[in-house]
Each structure stands twice: as C-alpha cells, then as structure tokens.
Amino acid sequence: MENCIRRRTEEIERSFLSQFASLSAGSRGRVRPEKPCDIRTDYQRDRDRILHCNSFRRLKHKTQVFLAPEGDHYRTRLTHTLEVSQIARTISRALRLNEDLTEAIALGHDLGHTPFGHAGERALNRCCEGGFRHFEQSVRVVELLEKGGRGLNLTREVVNGIACHTRGEEAFTLEGRIVRVADKIAYMNHDIDDAVRAGVIKEDDIPQDVSDVLGYTKSQRITSLINSVIAGSEGKNQISLSGEAEGAFYRLNKFLFDNVYLNSRAKSEEGKAEDLVSRLFEYYVNHNDKFTGEYKKICEREGAQRAACDYIAGMTDRFAMHVYSELFIPKSWQY
C-alpha cells in the first residue's frame, strides 16, 4: 500500500521530532528482518509485542519493594512499569523525541525481573555461576525466552534501551536514556508512597532540604524532577537533570536507601524469600530431568544452571511459593 498509515506517521516524525530523536524509519532494524506493517511503525510494533507477551502479564504478581503486602494499593512490578512508562513518555514528548520508542523500552525494561524483587535477584546472583542481573535477563526474555524460544524480535534500539536501563553504559538513543532516569524518578517516589502506607517512614521524615526543592507531595516531587530533566536536556544530545533538583534527587535517593531499602522492618521477610529462591535453584540444578519444553532445550544447550535461572526468574511470587510448597512442605496423609 503506497499511501500506508505507517509512512504518513514516519513523515510526521521527520517533520516534527527533534534532530536528536530516533526516527522509526531510521531504525537499525531487527535480528530477523520482517516486512514492515502498513499501520504501525517498527517501534509501535515493538510496544505492542511487549504489551501482549506472557512476561509482561506476569509482572502484576511480582514484588516491587514490599513482599506480599496486605493491601490493594502497594505497587507491583507491573504498576511500577506503567508509572515509568508515563513519566518517560511525558519527558520524551516535551523534548520532541520518539514517544513510541520510549514507551516500548519502558514497558520492557523489567520483563526479566525475578519473583520477590531484588531479594530474588540477589539469590540468583549468588547461586548462578557468572551471576544474575535482571536487566540482562530482560534482554534474554525478549531475544530468546518469549514465543516458545523465538523471542519477540524487537528492534535494536528497544533491546539496547532495555539492556542499559539500570547501570553501566548508557543507551545509544536519548529515548533509552530517558527511561533510565524515569525508572529512578518513578521508584523513588512510589517507594516513598508505599513506605508511608506501610508505616516504615512518615512524609515528615523526608529531609527538609529535599522537600524545599522538590516539593512536599509525590505529585510535586515528580513534577519538579520531570521539569529538571526537560530543562537540563532541551536542545542537547544528552539527558540530564539541572539546577537544585539534581542535588535534591541524589539526597532523596540516599534517604531512601538508609530508611527504606535497608530498613529491617521493610526487609524482614527478604531472607526467607532469598532462601526460597536458593532452594528452588538448587533443586532444579540437581533434578534437571524436571525441565520440560523450552527449559529442557536450554538445559541441554546451555546447562542446568542457565535453565534454572530462566525458569525461576520467570516465576511470579505466588507461583514460586506454590512450587516451593509442592517440593518441600509435607502434605497431610490422605486416606
């Protein structure tokens, strides 16, 4: 179709987006070339593939910070992902960057996260030779584990943004760099919200010099940080905070590590979660005959440790607890 919708969208991008934006028509492509869609750009297709994949749906039953909280309003890995996406899209739109690419990276950035949040990640990192990092696992999910071992065949820009969203080398697109800072803005602010709800901290505990700069509510802090990123990045080939907000951002991050992420009350169950994940790992490595389907193929091709990591990392909290119960908790005798 010569006058297809996708081509009109690509023309709009060329005429409207910043000189620093990643244009859909200029993508570095996919590992396996595909015929373009008549309606959606390549980045829109990537967003849709992530949104509809199994790993994305499982995020709703994976821990963000608080393990198995009693309450409907605590964040999960899925709600965190959606908040990151919204913040990242707001920044991307303001800077006239590619909002579709930004959204795809944001929606996919945590697909490889373990059950029980960073407690599960720490356990697998200890158990697995070569370590385990959730951002690398997210790449493995989209390149291999989804679609029965075929992966989602995403564009290189999206895969790179997912790989670089946490630490180390920055993404080669500004859209990927936006997701990296949006991830921090999102988790710092929603973790304050959850910690206050849990009684771990009070809003008044936030350092005065932070509140004076960023504001006294979640909405005010997020708005201040978004404005800081926009001001520090507009018209530049970089993504950075600016002004007083940058220093307040790092002071707030330190406050959260000291008072929430390392708080004994908030972390009281994490040792149990780490033990659970470690015992599951040990079991599957020593009973690799239990692997089926794609995990059996991974075990044969890459070894039992790799298969165990892939299988356990894909579990939700409740499924991991169910499997643990089936394997290690005695059942009452039935007669």
N, C-alpha and C positions, 0 to 999 in steps of 0.2 A: 504494500500500500504506500504509494509515493507520498501522500499527504497524511501520514500516520500521526497520531497524537503524540507519540514519543518524540518525533522530530520537531514538532511545534514546541514541546517542553524544552528540548535541548536548545532551540533557538532563543527561547525566553531566558534560559540560563546565560547564554552568551551575551545577550544584550543587557541583562540586569545585574548579574553577580559581580563581585569584586574581582579585580585582576589576580587576587591571591586564592580565589575559590577553586575547588576541584570540579571541573565540568564533567557531567556524565558522559558526554561524547568523547572526552579525552581520557577515559579510564584506562588503566594499564591492563585491563582485561581479566579473564579467569584462567585457571589452570587448564580447564577443558573448555575450549571455545564453544559458544552457543549462538544460535540465531537470535538476533535482537527481538524484543517484544514490540508489537505495534503500539501498545498503550503506555507501558511503563518504561522508565529509564532503567539502566543497569542498577543504580543504587536503590531505586524503588523496588525492584525485584528482590534485591538482597534483603531489604527491610521486611518484605512480605514473607520471604523464606524463613527468616529468623522468627518472625511472629507466629508462624504456623508450625514450627518444629516441636518435637516432643520435649527437648531440653528446656525450651522456654516455658512450657506449661508446668514443668516440674519445679520451677523457681518459686511457685506460690507456696510450696511446702518445705522450703529450705530456710534455715535460720539466717537472719541478718546480724543481730548482736545478742539479743536475749533468747536463750534456749527455751523452747516450749512455753512461752509466756501465757498466763491465764488472762486473756483479754483479746478482744477482736481488733484493737486499734494499733497494736505493735506492728512494726514493719517486718516484712518478709523479704527474701531476696528479690521477689518479683516486684513488690511495691517500691523497693529501692531502685530497681532498674527503671521503672516508669518515671520516678522522680528525677533520676539522672537524665533521662531522655528529654523531659520537659525543660529542665534547666539548660541543657546543651542546645536544644533547638532554639530557645529564646536568644541565647548568645549568638548562635550561628546566623539567625535571621537578622539580628541587629547589625552584624558585621558583613552582611550580604555574602555569606559563604553558603555552601551547599547543604541545605537543611536535610535533604533526604539521606545524604551520606552520613551526616552527623547522627541522625536518628538510627540508621542501621547499625552503626558502631555502638551506640549507646545501648540499644536493645540486645546486642550480642555480647557485651563486654563481660558478663558474669555467667555465661552458659556453662562454664566448666567448674563452677564453684561446688565445693563439697557439701554434704549434709553437715549440720551443726556449725556453719560459718567457719571462722578462722581456726576454731578448735579442731574441726575435721581436717582442715588444710595442714595444720601443724602435725597432726598424727600421721597423715600420709607422707608428709615431707620427711619425717623421721624414719618411717618404715621402708620407703621405696629407695632403692639404690639410684643415685642421681637426683634425688629429691623430688618434690612436687610443688608446683606453683599454679595457682588457679588460672592466671591469665594465659599460661601456656596450655593448660587443659582446655580453656575456652577455644583456643585455636584448633586444638585436636578435635574438639566436638564438631566444629563447622567444616573441618577439612576431611575428617575420617568417620567419626562415630555416628553422625546422623545419617538418615536414609539407608540404614542397613549396611553401613560401611562405605557408602559412596560420598558422604559428606554433602554439604549444601552448595559447593562450587561457587563460593562468593567471589566478588571482585577483590583484587589485591589490595585496594585501598581500605576496604572494610576489614579484611583479615589483619592487615598491618595495624589499623587503629585498635582492634581488639587486643592484639599482642602487646601493644605499647601503652595500655591504658593505666597501668599502675606505677611502674618504675622503670629505670634503665633508659634506653634510647627513646627519644620522642618519636611519635608518629611522623611519617613524611608528609602528611596533609595537615592543614590547620584544623580541619574538621575533627581529625583524630586527637589533636592536642586539646581541643575544646572539651571533648569527652573526658579527658584525663583530669582537667580542673573541675568540670561539672560533677564528676564522681565524688571528689573531695567535698565540694560545697554541699552536695546532697547528703552524704553520710554524716558529716559533722553536724548539720542542722537537724536531721531527723533522729540522730542518735541522742542529741540533747532532749528532744521531744519525748522519746521513749524512756530515757533515763529519768526524766522528771516524772513521767507517768508511773514508773516503777518505784519511785521514792529513793532512787540512788543519789540524785542531786536535786537541788532546787534552782529555779531560774536565778535567784539572787546570788547563787554561788559563782556564776559566771563573772570573771574579773571585770571590775568597773571600767578599766581602760579599754577592754574589748567592746563592752556594751556601748560606751560613749561614742565609739567609732562606727560599729556595725548596726547598732540598734538593740532594742530590748525584747524583741519578739522574733520568732522563727521567720516570719514574713519579712521583717525589716532586715534581718541579717542576710537572708538570701538575696533580697533586692540590692543591698549595699555591695555584696560580693559580685553579683552579676554586673552591676554598673562599673565596678572596679575593673573587671575583666574587659568590658567593652571599651572603657577609657584607655586602658593600657595596651589594647590591641588594634584599635581602629586605624586603618590606613597603613598597617605594618604587616610584615610577613612573619608574625610571631603571635603567640597567645600568652599574655602575662597579666597579673594584677598590677594595679597602680595605686599610688598615694598611700595614705594612712591605712587603708583597708588591707594592704598586703601584710604589714606587720601584725595587725589585729588577727588576721587569718591564721598566722603561724602561732600566735599566742593562744588562740582558741583551740587549735589542734593539740597543743601541749597540755592545756587544761583537760581536754577530753581523755588523753592517754593517762594522765595522772589520776583522774577522778572517775572515769567510766570504764575505759577499755582494760585497765589494770585493777579495777575495783573488786575486792574479794567477794562482795555480795553479788555484783552483776556477773561475776565469773565463777560462782560457787559450783555450778554443775559441769563446768567445762572439762574438768579432769575425768569425770565419768564418760563424757562424750568422746574424749580422746582415747580412753581405754576401750570403749565400744568399737570405734573405728579401727584401732590397732588389732583387736582380736579378730575382727572380720577379715582384715588384710591377711593376718597370719593363717587363718582358716583356709581362705581361698588359695593362697600360695601353696599350702600343703595338701589341698584337695582340688587340684586343678581339673580333675575329672568332672567337677560340678559346673564348669563353664559350658554354656550352650551357645548356639548361634554365632553371632559375630565375635563374642568374647572367646569362644573356643578357637576361632580362627586367629584372633590376636594372640592368644596364649601360644599357639603353635608357631606363629610367625615372630613374635617379639618376647615371649616368655610369660611365665605366670605372674610375675610382679606387675608387669605392664597391664595385663588383663585385669588383675585385682584392682589396680588403681583406677582404671577406666570404669569398671563395674561399680565400685564403691562411690567414686566421685559423682556418678550419675544418680545415686540414690537420693530420695527425699529423707528428711529426718524420720518421719514415721515409718517409711519402708525399711530404713536401716534398723530401727528399733524392732520392727516385726521380724526381720531376718535374724537379728541377734537373739530374740526370744525363741525363735524356732530352733536355732542351733545350740543355744547354751542354757536356756531356762528349762528345768524339768517340768514335765506335764503330769497332771494328776492321772492316776491309773484308771482307765475306763473298763467297766465290766458289764 
